[in-house]
Amino acid sequence: MILQEHYNHMREQALQELAHGHADLDTLIDSEHDLRRGISLLARPTPALAAKIAIILADFQRLEPDQYYYPTSDIHLTILSIISCYSGFTLGTVAPAEYRSLVGDILHDIPPFSITFSGLTASPGGIMLQGFPQDSTLQHLRDQLRKRFRKSGLQQSIDTRYSIHTAHSTVVRFRAPLANPARLVEAISNYRHHAIGSFEVDTIELVYHDWYQRAATTVLLAKYALGSS
């Protein structure tokens, strides 16, 4: 997969819909009864990079104030969703220690790697940062996680929703009818080549989380330092 071509195609398809006000609205994002939970591995940008992202999001908030914008505490890059969120899943359903141990074993020989965020892409449901790994480490890590978890016998639903091969980060979700479709489309287009910044993934978190990775509902199960072996 050529990531830039993939992101371009996503954006072009989405902007055609958004230009006509056809956003895919998230009707559960404000629901107190949303009990979807899962387990994922993720990385977080540095505070300095998260601050740059927040400045970009502020531009969109002025255009579309009623949409959902990820706070800096929640911005993340999904390494892999191990158990995709589903309603009623709790930590009592699994043995977290077994997940911690297996992930730790897999990450033992994985070195730090770099991700560059450059430009924005979109879907009918939201706006994403375009992420670009600077080498093959992320893909290798995902392949190892898939292989080991499928052999482990542990509950997992890797790739059942979709097989992740990108390094994007969702930062906006549409939850209300678009107020300014034309200006929104223009803003996304204007940011399509915007240099945002890079960060080194030297720490990976194993978390229990809701659909939106909100800090208030996230439970940190383990934190792993890459390259420390």
KAKA-V472864 format. One record per backbone hydrogen bond with DSSP energy under -1.0 kcal/mol. NH is the residue of the N-H (numbers start at 1). CO is the residue of the C=O. E is the energy in kcal/mol with one decimal. If there is no record, write none. Layout:
NH&CO&E  NH&CO&E
//
This chain:
6&2&-2.1  7&3&-3.0  8&4&-2.6  9&5&-2.4  10&6&-2.4  11&7&-2.6  12&8&-2.8  13&9&-2.4  14&10&-2.5  15&11&-3.0  16&12&-1.3  17&13&-1.1  18&14&-3.0  19&15&-2.3  20&17&-1.1  21&18&-2.3  22&17&-2.4  23&21&-1.5  24&124&-3.0  25&23&-1.1  26&174&-2.8  31&28&-1.7  37&86&-1.7  38&209&-2.1  39&83&-1.7  40&207&-2.3  41&80&-2.7  42&205&-2.4  43&77&-2.5  50&46&-2.8  51&47&-2.0  52&48&-1.4  53&49&-2.1  54&50&-2.2  55&51&-1.4  56&52&-1.5  57&53&-2.4  58&54&-1.8  59&55&-1.1  60&56&-1.2  61&57&-2.3  62&58&-1.4  64&60&-3.3  67&64&-1.4  68&173&-2.6  70&171&-2.5  74&71&-1.9  77&43&-3.0  79&41&-2.3  80&41&-1.6  82&39&-1.6  83&39&-2.4  86&37&-2.1  88&35&-1.4  89&86&-1.6  93&90&-1.7  94&91&-1.2  98&95&-1.5  99&95&-1.1  100&96&-2.7  101&97&-2.3  102&98&-2.1  103&99&-2.6  104&100&-2.3  105&101&-2.0  106&102&-2.2  107&103&-2.6  110&107&-1.6  113&201&-1.4  115&199&-2.4  116&132&-2.2  117&197&-3.3  118&130&-2.4  119&194&-2.8  121&128&-2.5  123&126&-2.5  126&123&-1.1  127&172&-1.7  128&121&-2.5  129&169&-2.8  130&119&-2.6  132&116&-2.2  134&114&-2.2  140&136&-2.4  141&137&-2.8  142&138&-2.6  143&139&-2.3  144&140&-2.3  145&141&-2.5  146&142&-2.5  147&143&-2.4  148&144&-2.7  149&145&-2.5  150&146&-2.0  151&147&-1.0  157&82&-3.2  160&157&-2.0  169&129&-1.4  171&127&-2.5  172&127&-1.6  173&68&-2.4  174&125&-2.5  184&180&-2.6  185&181&-2.5  186&182&-2.1  187&183&-2.4  188&184&-2.6  189&185&-2.3  190&186&-2.4  191&187&-1.4  192&189&-1.4  194&191&-1.2  196&117&-1.6  197&117&-2.1  199&115&-2.3  201&113&-4.0  202&200&-1.3  204&224&-2.4  205&42&-2.8  206&222&-2.8  207&40&-2.7  208&219&-2.5  209&38&-2.3  213&210&-1.2  217&214&-1.4  219&208&-2.9  221&206&-2.8  222&206&-1.5  224&204&-2.9  226&202&-2.7  227&110&-1.2
//
